[in-house]
Amino acid sequence: QVQLVESGGGLVQAGGSLRLSCAASGRTFSNYAVGWFRQAPGKEREFVIALSWSGGFTSSADSVKGRFTISRDNAKNTVYLQMNSLKPEETAVYYCAASRATLEIPRSPATVGSWGQGNQVTVSS
């Protein structure tokens, strides 16, 4: 298992930017694809964006294309989520995730092997 610890959430105004970080420890982090999910109150956890183990392939939800960027620094065992032009409806708890298998991209909760603790992001209107 990979252990994930997130940081960087908080309150931001609509249209603003925020960057989340996710520090990994445990099994070889660079062997796993990583991603971010979010869960708003009363809603199911939804896929946001993911990045392959090599960093060469990205997959994202249509709603965040062009605004959110995922990156990883394998030397620091850290994943980043840069969020720009944030909207109030994107207020949620954001979760960092690592894939359950090396070649699998975590695009659904079923494909996730490890979760971060979650980090609140609140976008005010």
N, C-alpha and C positions, 0 to 999 in steps of 0.2 A: 504494500500500500504506500501511496504517496500522501504525506501530510501537507495540507495547504492552509496558510494563514493570510488573510486579506487585510488590507489597510487602504485608507484614502477616501472613504465615503464621507458624506456630509450633506449640507444644504447649499443649493445653488439656485440662482434665478433662471427662469426660462430663457433659453438662448445662450446660456453660459456653458462652461466646460468643466470637466472633472476628470481626474485620472485615478483609477484604482490600481493597486498593486497586489500581487499574490505571490508569497514566498513559499517555496516548496522544500520539503526535506523527506528523507526516507529513501525509497527505491530510486534508481537512476531516473531523474526527472527528464532528461533529454530524450529518453526512449518513448515518451508519451505525448500524444496530442493533448492540447489544453483548450479550454473554452470558458465562456461566461454565460450564465443563465440569470434570470431575474424572476422574482415572484412578488406581485402586488397583492394587497390585502383582498382576500376572497377569491383570488384567481389561482390557476395552476402555474407551476413553475414553467417558464418558457425559455427556449433557446434564444441566445442573442448573437453570439459570434464564436468561432473556433479557429484554431491554428494547428497545422500538422506538426509532428515532432521535429521536422527539419526546418519549419518556418516557411516552406515553399508553397503551401496551399492554405487558403483562407476560405471559410464559409461563414455567411452571415444572414441573419433574418432580413427580409426586404425592408422592414421598418427602420433599420439602422444603417443601411447601405449609404456610403458617402459621408456619414457622420461619426461612426464609431470605428476605431482601429484597434486591433489586437497585435501585440508583439511579445517576444520572449527573449530573454537573455539567459541562455543555458549556463553560461559561466557563473552567473549569480543565482541560478535556480529561481528565476522570477519571471512572472507573466504580468503584462500591463494591459489595461483597457483604457484607451483614451476616448472620452465621450465629448462630442462637440454638439452645439445647437440643441441642447437638451430641452425636452418638452415636459410639461407637468404630468402628463399621462405616463411618463417613464419613471415616476416615483415608485420605488420598489426596493426590496432587499436583493442585492446582487451577489451571486455565488460564483466563485471560481471553481473549475472542475478539471479533473484529469481523466483521460480515457481509461477504460477498463482493459484495453488491449493496445499493443503498440501501433498497429496500423489502422486503428479505428478512430474516426473523428467523432468527438462527443457532441452530437446534434440532438440528442434526446436524453432524458434522465436515465433511460435503460442502458445507454452506452457509457455512462459515467462510472468510474471505479472509485474516485475519491472526490469529496466535496470540501470546500472551504466552509468557514463558520457563518458566512453571510455578512454583508455590510450594507447598511441603510444608505440609500441615495434619495434625497428629497428635492424635488424641483418645484419651486414656488412660481406662481403665475404673476 
